[in-house]
Every structure is written in C-alpha cells, then in structure tokens.
Amino acid sequence: MKHILIIEDETSIAELQKDYFELNGFRVDMCHTGREGLEKALQGDYDLIVLDLMLPGIDGFEICRSIRSAKEVPIVIVSARKEEIDKIRGFGTGADDYMTKPFSPGELVARVKAHLSRYERLVGKKRADDEIRIRNLTIQTASRRVFVAEREVTFTAKEFDLLTFLAVHPDRVFSKDELFERIWGADSLGDNNTVTVHIRRIREKIESDPSAPQFIETVWGAGYRFSV
C-alpha cells in the first residue's frame, strides 16, 4: 500500500484529499503546519508528498527545497497561488507537479498515480549498461545516482529523468516542447518553461561554469543538445 503525506493547513481540504486517496487504496498521513510537515517528510518513509504552499511556520517553497535536498520522493504542490511565477518557483524548488485550487480530487488522485507509476517504472527498469560516463560526469541509471568528479550530487526525479534522457541521446537537438512531452507526458498540464527551469538547475549541478555549459548546450531557436 502506497504511503502519502499531505501537508495542508486547511483541515477540510486535507480531509477531502485523504478521503479520496484512501478510497483509492492509499495510506495517508496529514500535517497542518509547515514545521510538523517538514519533520514528518524528512523522518518518514513516504512514496509521495502532497504539499500546500501557504502554511504556518514554514512555507511550502522552503519545505519543498528542504525535502528535495535530502530525498528523491515525488512532490505534488496543491496551492491557491495561481501566478506563473509561483509555478516556476515551485518547479524550481524541486516539485514534480503543480495544481491550483480549487481542484478536482479525482484529478489529483490520477496525477498522483501517474507520478508513482512513472517513478516506479524508471526506478525499476534494469539496463545492462546502467552507467553512463562522460568526462567527469557519471550517471548510474539503475540506482538513479549522479556523480560529478566522483562527488555525488542530489537530483530531483524530473531533473534526473531529463538529464538521463539527454545523455542517452547525445548530439541530438530536442525542442522544449519535445522534452516536456517526453519527461512530463503528453497529458501533463503546464508549459515548456518548466523545461527551462530544470535545465538551469541541472547545469548548476553538473557544469563547472553554468553560464558556459559543456554538457547541455543551448541551440538557439531550436532547443537543447547534450554534447559528448
């Protein structure tokens, strides 16, 4: 049984989410403050976290950033904040998805199932050549670990998926729309600005000089290319 953590200060919304998840066979814990939610997220063994942004104590952006620095668990933000800058910031702090309130509980459950399925598929997939080495970069596809100059670097689920996809298709140019569809799925809501945010964060982690990238190059007017 998959275990989900809901971090939401509005009790009625948290209870509604909990009811729908339990009806679909999930085990659910709830927290109503930022500090409690962060502690549970870091200490517990959860398969996915549903996170509000406007929380007492610690806001959702900080919680997402803290979880992501320690764990690879999928994070779905559900928030009343609808501005594009909030969505970009949410993805930038490590969220895998962003839904705005009011929301359809059924859609939330469907998205959660999709993220869990994609995560299990990617984690569980075994490859004979499960290690990619390019200069000082090593990607271990089976264990989903990344090393730069033999130092392990933490990646979110989507950052890892995007980096690996580009690395196994070297010297090929992919548009932002193509990458969004490949990594997030054709039915995902959002736009290709998400790709730009994730590329920037990947470069900050693997490039010695992110302003002059040697691995993921920008092909102006076309997209991105992984250089070997």
Secondary structure, DSSP 8 states (H G I E B T S, - for coil): --EEEEE-S-HHHHHHHHHHHHHTT-EEEEE-SHHHHHHHHHHS--SEEEE-SS-SSS-HHHHHHHHHHH----EEEEES---HHHHHHHHHTT-SEEEESS--HHHHHHHHHHHHHHHHHHHH---TT-EEEETTEEEETTTTEEEETTEEE---HHHHHHHHHHHTSTT-EE-HHHHHHHHH-TT--S-THHHHHHHHHHHHHH-SSTTS-SSEEEETTTEEEE--
